[in-house]
């Protein structure tokens, strides 16, 4: 792997850039999962993801780069790629184009805390990733963001690819340390010509290891409310989250993580009231490279 990385870096360096670098990272998972929630459908689970991160700097100090995820298990080796985006950054802020968060999703903090090898704690129907409007057209989002002290702002656009309106977004974040609490506030707005939505989130990290997240969103016809609670002590993180839509659909998730250093034991559980209470769980080891 190191030989490949050095060779790749050398090729980029000879292309005429003032400075350039290519790094390779990845993750892998192995364990068990059960989509029947402690029923008879237990099966093996494994996954592998590889990420290339490209970065460089121009002679006048602008930084630029790109990221691409290759999911070899889901797509077949060499058959496809995951999220990818390119960016350029300077004193003016950062401009990103590709499979990236729109300003609404960028500003909103999700309530999922911790991880699970099958993402059970965040795949129940009550969970909201706040990214629904980012696929209004072709999925290519252009976002500009910048930070001014404790305040960060972003605007985004996903252009009409035929038969739809442009999706435009605005987001604002405020982060501050207040008396032993790291507080994050987010406010987002997005309009795709059909849905005119807004949302707000509050994320509080306490010095004693507790974390609480609340988010609320309204798209004009359906609103969503969610709460996430977590506690970290040393290598152990335990969390729970609950989400509900105004249509009556709701669900909850649990996650337990134990960090071994480079690898983490993960347990996840999710349950929902749709289809007479669908539920799932997973248990296994997640590794980072």
Legacy VTK file of the C-alpha trace (Angstrom):
# vtk DataFile Version 3.0
C-alpha trace
ASCII
DATASET POLYDATA
POINTS 289 float
0.000 0.000 0.000
2.800 2.442 0.898
4.571 1.810 -2.445
1.365 2.531 -4.318
0.799 5.703 -2.303
4.346 6.995 -2.875
4.168 6.291 -6.590
0.811 8.050 -6.876
2.068 11.059 -4.946
5.120 11.298 -7.196
2.964 11.281 -10.323
0.803 14.082 -8.965
3.862 16.081 -7.927
5.250 16.014 -11.487
2.050 17.425 -12.958
3.159 21.023 -12.335
1.361 21.836 -9.078
3.122 23.978 -6.473
2.344 21.284 -3.891
0.194 18.155 -4.063
-0.541 15.089 -1.993
-2.610 11.927 -2.257
-3.580 9.925 0.812
-5.313 6.591 1.053
-7.518 5.541 3.964
-10.195 2.960 4.488
-12.478 1.042 6.778
-13.735 -2.523 7.125
-16.507 -4.234 9.070
-17.264 -7.787 10.112
-19.936 -9.287 12.317
-23.562 -10.395 12.520
-26.830 -8.672 11.708
-30.500 -9.564 12.072
-33.233 -7.712 10.198
-35.861 -9.614 12.172
-34.784 -8.269 15.568
-33.632 -11.319 17.502
-35.562 -13.608 15.179
-34.333 -16.366 12.872
-32.823 -14.197 10.127
-29.321 -13.778 11.577
-26.713 -13.480 8.839
-23.062 -12.545 8.424
-22.140 -8.980 7.575
-18.945 -7.544 6.115
-18.132 -4.365 4.267
-15.075 -2.582 2.906
-14.619 1.050 1.953
-11.576 2.808 0.497
-11.153 6.579 0.367
-8.741 8.608 -1.735
-8.097 12.166 -0.582
-6.295 14.462 -3.013
-5.031 17.863 -1.924
-2.806 20.586 -3.332
-1.852 24.236 -3.103
-1.342 26.841 -5.808
1.580 29.263 -5.961
-0.572 32.054 -4.538
-1.782 30.004 -1.533
-5.151 28.630 -2.685
-5.816 25.070 -1.552
-7.741 22.574 -3.648
-8.599 18.907 -3.528
-11.014 16.068 -4.062
-12.312 13.001 -2.263
-13.747 9.751 -3.571
-15.037 6.682 -1.737
-14.811 3.262 -3.357
-17.191 0.733 -1.840
-15.884 -2.577 -3.177
-18.468 -4.798 -1.490
-21.576 -2.895 -2.504
-20.528 -2.091 -6.058
-18.122 -4.874 -6.920
-14.419 -4.149 -7.197
-13.881 -1.557 -9.903
-17.578 -1.481 -10.783
-18.516 1.823 -9.214
-17.757 4.519 -6.724
-19.308 6.147 -3.713
-19.538 9.817 -2.726
-17.125 12.155 -4.461
-16.542 15.898 -4.477
-13.963 18.528 -5.414
-13.201 21.813 -3.634
-11.125 24.974 -3.705
-10.466 27.077 -0.631
-8.836 30.349 0.351
-9.401 33.487 2.388
-12.681 33.901 0.484
-14.042 30.632 1.961
-14.553 27.160 0.479
-16.351 26.177 -2.717
-17.323 22.488 -3.002
-18.993 20.682 -5.928
-20.208 17.098 -6.116
-21.882 14.641 -3.776
-21.739 16.991 -0.806
-24.203 18.383 1.737
-26.469 21.220 0.696
-26.560 24.222 3.031
-29.590 22.862 4.912
-28.002 19.491 5.663
-24.632 21.192 6.338
-26.206 23.310 9.077
-28.380 20.651 10.741
-26.901 18.233 13.293
-28.315 14.684 13.110
-29.272 12.989 16.385
-27.386 9.726 15.797
-24.444 9.319 18.187
-21.918 6.509 17.794
-21.866 3.902 15.034
-23.100 0.427 14.114
-21.764 -1.898 11.409
-25.219 -2.045 9.757
-26.281 1.482 10.835
-29.317 0.049 12.624
-29.517 2.982 15.042
-29.969 5.473 12.177
-31.924 3.490 9.550
-35.294 3.325 11.327
-38.077 5.337 9.661
-38.137 7.906 12.455
-34.591 9.033 11.649
-34.037 12.047 9.411
-30.666 12.613 7.726
-31.843 16.090 6.635
-30.549 15.436 3.097
-33.788 14.777 1.227
-33.660 17.976 -0.804
-30.082 17.265 -1.924
-31.385 14.732 -4.455
-34.015 16.993 -6.008
-32.220 16.894 -9.382
-28.997 15.108 -10.399
-27.352 15.072 -6.969
-24.569 17.506 -7.915
-24.540 20.159 -5.197
-22.483 23.352 -5.315
-21.915 24.788 -1.817
-20.046 27.869 -0.644
-19.222 28.163 3.065
-17.113 30.412 5.234
-16.428 30.929 8.943
-16.311 34.227 10.807
-15.271 33.588 14.405
-17.975 31.480 16.071
-20.369 31.834 13.121
-20.284 29.827 9.874
-22.524 30.438 6.853
-23.255 28.467 3.698
-25.290 28.786 0.511
-25.898 25.958 -1.958
-27.498 25.164 -5.292
-28.487 22.024 -7.170
-29.407 23.005 -10.713
-32.442 21.883 -12.676
-31.534 18.889 -14.876
-34.817 18.950 -16.794
-38.382 19.293 -15.563
-37.542 20.469 -12.051
-36.704 23.730 -10.327
-33.277 24.527 -8.923
-32.810 23.550 -5.271
-31.398 26.491 -3.317
-30.260 26.427 0.297
-29.003 28.650 3.105
-27.405 27.565 6.384
-25.983 29.214 9.492
-24.064 27.584 12.367
-22.964 29.012 15.706
-20.416 27.226 17.896
-19.235 28.385 21.304
-17.902 27.112 24.637
-20.247 28.237 27.412
-19.400 27.325 31.025
-18.154 23.792 30.366
-20.620 23.123 27.539
-19.603 23.067 23.863
-22.733 24.377 22.196
-23.584 24.096 18.508
-26.634 25.751 16.958
-27.731 25.192 13.367
-30.388 26.855 11.218
-31.116 25.766 7.651
-33.474 26.690 4.804
-33.939 25.034 1.421
-36.381 25.390 -1.480
-36.622 23.105 -4.529
-39.724 24.611 -6.077
-41.970 21.980 -4.506
-40.780 21.842 -0.917
-40.032 25.024 1.004
-38.449 23.784 4.216
-36.542 24.993 7.241
-34.978 23.393 10.291
-33.089 24.069 13.499
-30.789 21.909 15.616
-29.096 22.200 19.013
-26.037 20.122 19.948
-24.672 20.300 23.520
-21.492 18.487 24.611
-21.005 18.527 28.379
-17.667 18.210 30.177
-18.870 15.113 32.062
-19.235 13.075 28.842
-22.940 13.665 28.235
-24.176 14.823 24.851
-27.684 15.924 23.864
-28.938 16.766 20.369
-32.342 18.092 19.348
-33.454 18.875 15.819
-36.696 20.026 14.250
-37.604 20.508 10.597
-40.704 21.553 8.660
-41.179 21.264 4.897
-44.544 23.038 4.867
-46.664 19.887 5.076
-44.726 17.435 7.280
-42.642 18.264 10.298
-40.081 16.110 12.081
-38.825 16.171 15.665
-35.880 14.158 16.999
-33.789 13.753 20.137
-30.425 12.061 20.642
-28.675 11.348 23.953
-25.205 9.913 24.449
-22.647 9.297 27.151
-18.917 8.674 26.716
-16.614 7.407 29.452
-13.127 6.427 28.372
-13.409 3.951 25.494
-17.171 3.363 25.990
-19.952 5.307 24.242
-23.645 4.540 24.780
-26.408 6.379 22.932
-30.098 6.419 22.096
-32.182 8.448 19.658
-35.864 8.927 18.853
-37.534 10.575 15.878
-41.135 11.214 14.867
-42.841 12.653 11.791
-46.174 14.484 12.026
-47.683 11.673 9.913
-47.418 9.421 12.989
-44.385 7.453 11.786
-41.727 7.156 14.466
-38.766 5.019 15.506
-35.876 4.754 17.921
-32.289 3.549 17.828
-29.586 2.395 20.248
-25.819 2.122 19.842
-23.010 0.863 22.076
-19.375 1.355 21.025
-16.151 0.264 22.707
-12.986 1.729 21.200
-10.051 -0.688 21.067
-7.768 1.800 19.305
-7.949 1.514 15.516
-10.878 -0.895 15.842
-14.220 -0.515 17.612
-16.700 -3.098 18.878
-20.136 -1.869 17.777
-23.687 -2.902 18.690
-26.667 -1.262 17.034
-30.438 -1.627 17.341
-33.301 0.089 15.542
-37.071 -0.223 15.839
-40.023 1.482 14.200
-43.809 1.395 14.305
-44.245 0.856 10.563
-45.170 -2.671 9.390
-46.124 -3.804 12.903
-42.862 -2.766 14.462
-39.953 -3.664 12.188
-36.644 -3.880 14.016
-33.040 -4.870 13.386
-29.750 -5.285 15.226
-26.092 -5.829 14.444
-22.950 -6.686 16.375
-19.387 -6.676 15.135
-16.033 -5.019 14.705
-15.352 -1.847 12.715
-11.743 -1.200 11.677
-10.081 1.998 10.452
-6.955 2.153 8.302
LINES 1 290
289 0 1 2 3 4 5 6 7 8 9 10 11 12 13 14 15 16 17 18 19 20 21 22 23 24 25 26 27 28 29 30 31 32 33 34 35 36 37 38 39 40 41 42 43 44 45 46 47 48 49 50 51 52 53 54 55 56 57 58 59 60 61 62 63 64 65 66 67 68 69 70 71 72 73 74 75 76 77 78 79 80 81 82 83 84 85 86 87 88 89 90 91 92 93 94 95 96 97 98 99 100 101 102 103 104 105 106 107 108 109 110 111 112 113 114 115 116 117 118 119 120 121 122 123 124 125 126 127 128 129 130 131 132 133 134 135 136 137 138 139 140 141 142 143 144 145 146 147 148 149 150 151 152 153 154 155 156 157 158 159 160 161 162 163 164 165 166 167 168 169 170 171 172 173 174 175 176 177 178 179 180 181 182 183 184 185 186 187 188 189 190 191 192 193 194 195 196 197 198 199 200 201 202 203 204 205 206 207 208 209 210 211 212 213 214 215 216 217 218 219 220 221 222 223 224 225 226 227 228 229 230 231 232 233 234 235 236 237 238 239 240 241 242 243 244 245 246 247 248 249 250 251 252 253 254 255 256 257 258 259 260 261 262 263 264 265 266 267 268 269 270 271 272 273 274 275 276 277 278 279 280 281 282 283 284 285 286 287 288
